[in-house]
């Protein structure tokens, strides 16, 4: 297996078509990682959630990361890590245009809201879920890819699939 760096363009392409990954945040030196859906555009990742631990932690510490990957086998995969800053997009006049834009981006994906509302149902919050639209402003993006060695045969690769 050969591992190599991905270009910034390749990293952005993976984020654009993948749309799902893991969000990492931290509070008081305790990390927390959860699955998240996102829409990538430029240097921003737009996300939708309901109020819960991740939102509370990101409000307290806006430094976050998002990791997304595409795995074909043990020897063939891509992984991208974005570090950035959380910005909540409240439902107010100042953020109205960017919220509308984020919602238009979300609407291109099926059932974009379901994960957030399902998580809220599990938490059994009283009353209606409180939706939160937010953006992760990318500060750094890095990626690695693995590819089979030139000498590996298709049979070798097939036998190594998970």
Phi, psi and omega in degrees: 000136176251134176246133180219162179282148174263149176285164176302320179297315179297320178298314180295323178297319178297315179298321182295321183265339183281302175073004178216148179188208179235136178258129176248132174220170182212150175215129180050049178064018177248114177284156179214129182232132180220154174292149181211147170258147181210165171235126181266136174207120182059233179260026182232145170241117180267136185225158178230135180209177169244158183300130180188199186301314184297319179294315179300317180293319181291328175297324180280326181220099186284000178279117186224172171218156175229134179240133177225149180213166175227114185243121176259324177196178177301330184257001182218103182203165173225143180218131182237137175237129177246130169252145183188198185236131177285133171225119176285143179247084184294161180278077179219173184299322182298325184253006187303313184294316182290326176297314179300319179296315179300315180297322178295324176291316179301319187295348176283350180249142179293138171047043183298338184266345190298317182300316181296316181288327177295318178297321179296322179297320179296321180289345177056046175295143175287139178082189181286146176298148178260107182285146178226124172257133179217167180234141169254114178278116184290128173257323180216143177224128179224155179206151175232152175228148174243142177222149178300149175299153182303327183277352181288141178266165177301324179295318177301315182294316181298323181288340182266355180299149183284000000 
